[in-house]
Structures are given as C-alpha cells and as structure tokens.
Amino acid sequence: MTDRARRPVRAITAAVVIFFGGLAVSASQTARDTGEDYRAVFGKKYTEAEKFLTENPWIAEALRLPPEKARIALAVVFPEIIRYSYLQDRIQVRTLKVLYVQYGRKYANFSVGHFQMKPSYIEQLEADWNNLSSDEEKAAAGIPAFDRGDTGEVRKNRILRLDDLRWQADYLRVFMAVMPKRYGHISFGGAEDRLRFYATAYNAGFAAGEEKLRRAMQKRHFHLELFSPKRTYNYADVAVFFFRRPAFR
C-alpha cells in the first residue's frame, strides 16, 4: 500500500459548502423534464448515497476543483454511489481480485467501491494520465505517473488503490483532468450540458469517442437490479437530478 493510500481521512466541513452550496432549483424540478423524481424512485438507496457524501466531506476537498466543476464531479459518480452495495463489493473484491492480479482484465473485470470503478477503466485512465498530462501537471496534482506495463505486480498495486476510497477520489480527480484533454474541442452549453457528457463518458467509457458518447447519452441502461431489471433509467438524467437539488432538507 502506498503512502497516499495510508493518508488519514479528514472531515472538512467547509468542503460541503463548496460543493453543495448555492443550488437554488426547487425540489420539484427534475433532470431533462422527464417527470422522474429519482429521490422517490430509488428511495432509501438515494438517501443513503446523499448521507455518504454528507458524512465524507473530505472527498470534496480531495478533488481540488473549483466549486462548479466539483459539483459536476460528485454528480458524475452519484448514480454509482446509489448502486453501491458494501457487502456485494467486498465479496466481489475478495473473489475476483486474485484472478485479475494473476490473469488480467479479460478474466476478471469487476466494479469496485462506492464509485464503481472497474480495473479496465482505471487502466485506460492511468494510461491517459501518463500520456496526456505534462510533468508539471502531474506535480501540481500530486499524482505522479503510474507504473506502466501489465505485470502481476502492477495489477496488484492497482487493485490496492481501487480498494481504497481515498484513491477512488484521486481517480475521479484524474478523470476530471483527462476529459478536457480528450474532449477540449467541445463547446458545452453550460454546466448541465457538460455534466451530461461527462456522466455518460464515466458510465459508458470515456475513451469511446464523442460520436458514440452522444448516442449513449440517449440510452436508458441504469438500474439497481442484479438481473432482468423491470425499469431502466438514463444515467445522465440521474446525475443532473442530483446536481440540481439542494443537498440538505
């Protein structure tokens, strides 16, 4: 485990204000005017996801982003926090991480942690960070280049990072830094437009390219069931719904 993975968790109450303050949209307003109240749709799981962010305000500070971009980042992962199940996650990690370390993502590619990050996703994110960010940007972020290669040791260290919430927050920060590198040519029509694209990229695969991501933005694949969901939802709609709502009632 690296020193970064051992860093103590610090509750920074001021960070909550940075990320959740200033949201003036009424509770009845919903994402893309779909008529869906996702807080009601997902019930206890939604409120537990809100509680998780409330009780871990250090995540907000760890992102090191301006207020609006920080709100976007948290909204990007919020649907995954709704989906997260601690017991299921621990079972998956214990069962599958050995296969991943030994044989790679073709044999075991599974969602890990509150932000539901997969090893294949992180492999691409680390490669982009190594290749698209400058040495100065890496130094300023405090995140050096990741080890290259596909050895068992590299995969083991990646799993240890993925299994640590502090590192998941750092990976989210890397995602927010890499997206402008890949899609800086896009002119967004505001924060919600950017959020829709970023949320879709996070969920569908940020390396897919603009055309595929634009198509994915219209699809409804998000659900909480393990098998055969009765209803599915648009991931970006759920993210925007959270983005528009005040954090506390």
N, C-alpha and C positions, 0 to 999 in steps of 0.2 A: 504494500500500500504506500502511495506517495505521501509526501508531507502535505500536499494540497488536500488529499483525501482525509487526512487526520485533523484538518483545521476544525476548531470547535465551532459549533453552531451558535451564532449570536442573534438574539432577538432585537431588531432595530425598529422600534415602533414608528419612528418618523418615516420609514420607507413605505409604510401602509398609506400614509397621507399622500406621498408622491405618486403612488400607483393608482389609488382609488379615489383621490380627491377630485372634485370638480366635475363629476358625472351628473349632469342635470337632466337627463332624459327620464321621463316618467316610467313607472313600473309597467304600465300597460303597453308601452312601445316595444315591439319585437323586431327581430332581425329580418330584413328584407320584406317586411309586412306580410309574413307568411301566416300570421294568426296564431302561431305556436308560442305558448308560454313554456319555455324549456325548463324553467324552475318547477312548474307544476308537472310537466311531462316526466322529468327524471326524479322528482320528489326528494327523498332522503339522500340519494346519491349526489344530487346537485348541491344541497345544503352542506353535506359533508365535504364536498370539494371547496366550497366557499370557506368553510371552517378551517380546512387545511391551510389555505393561503393566509387566513387571518392569524392562525397560530404559528405560522412560519414567515414572519415579515422579513427575515434576513434574506429570503430568496429575492425580494425586490431589490435590496441593496446590492446583492451579488451580481445582478445583471449589469450594473454600471451604465445605465441608459438614461437619456432624457425622459421626462415623465410620459409623454405621449407614446414614445417607442417602447417604454417599459410596459405600459398598459397593453400595447399590441402584443408584446412577447408573452405576457401572462394569459391573455385571451387566446393566443395560438395554442397553448397547451391545456387550457382549461377543459375542453371536452375529454382529453385523455385522463385528466385528474378525476373526472366524473366516472370514467370507465375503470379506473384502477381498483384492483382488489388486493389487499395486502397478502392475504393467505394464498391466493392463487399465484401472486407474483413470487412469493418465497418458494412455493412448490416448483414453479417453472425454473427459477434460477438454480435451485439445488439439482433438479433433474437434468437440465439441458446445458448448463454452463460447461460441464465436463466434455460433452460432445462437441461444443463449439471450440473449446480450447484445443482439443485433440484434432478435430477434423475441419473446422471452419463453418462458415455460414450456410453452406449447401446442406449440411447435416443438422444444423440447429440454428434457427433464426427466429428469435422469440422476443416479445415485448418485455421490457424491464422497467420497474419503478413507476413512480407517480406520473412521469411524463411519457411513459410507454415507448421508450426508445429501443429500437432493435439494433443488434450488432452490425447488420449490413448498412443501416442508416448512419451509424456512427463511423463506420469505415469510410464512407463517402465524405462525411462531414470532416473527419480528420484529414483526409487527402486534400480537400478543398482548402482547409485552413493552412496546411503546409504549402500548397502551391499558389494560392491566390492572395494571401496576406504577406505583407513585407515583414522584414525582421523588426523594423520599428513598430509596426502594428502589433506584432506578437509581444514585444517587450512592453508596450503600453498596456496591453490587455493582461499581462502577467500569465499568459498561456503560451509556453514555448511550442515549437514544432513537435508533433507526435512522432513516435517511433515508426519507421517505415518497415515494410515487409509483411509477411503473412506467416510468421512462425508461431509456435505454441506459446512462447513467452510473450510476444506482442499481443496475442489474443487474450492471454490470461490477464495482463495488465489492463486491457480494455474492459474486460468483464468486471474487474475490481472497481474501475472507475464507474461503469454503468450501475453498479450495485450501490453506489454512494450518492445520496441526494445532493450533496454539495457539488459533485462533479456533474450531475444532471443539469443543475442550474448553470454551470460553466458551459456545458454543451449547448444549452439554449442560447447563451450569450454568443457562442461561436456561430450558431445558426443565424442569429440576427446580424452578425458581421458578414457572413458569407453571402446571404441573399442579395445585398446590393452589388456584390462582386459579380454574381451571375445575371442579375436582372436589373442592373442600374440603368438600362436603356428605357425601361418602362416608366411612363409618366402616370402616376396614380392620381385619382380624383379626390384624394383626401385620405384620412386615417382609416376609415372603414373599407375603402377600396383596397388599400394596401393590406389591411388585415385579412380580407377575404382571400387575396392571392397568397399571402404568407401562410395562412392557416391551411389552405389547400395544399400548398407545397410541403408543409410539415407532415400532413396526413397522407398525401398521395406519393410523395417522393420528390424532394426539392431539385433533384438533378434531371427531372423528366423533360424539362424544356417548356417554354411559355405556351406553345400551342396545346400540348397535352394537359397542362395545368389549367388552361382556360376551359377546356372541355370538362375536366374533373370538377371544376367549380360548380357545375350544374348538376352533379350527380348526388344521389342520396344513398350513402353507404354506412353512415354512422349508426351504431346501435350498441346496446349493452349486453345482449344475449350471447351465450356461447355458440348456439346453433339455431338455425332457422328463425331469424327474427321476424316478428309479425309486422313491425313497422321499422322503417329506416329514415334517417334524417340527414340533412346536409351539414357536414362538419363545419363549414364556414359560417352557416347560419347560427349554429350553437355558439361559436366563438364571438360573433358580433353581438348576439343577445347578451352575453356576459359583459362584453365591452361597454354596452350602452347602459347597463344597470348600475345603480349605486351599490357599493359593496356591503353596506350595513343597513339594517332596518330597525 
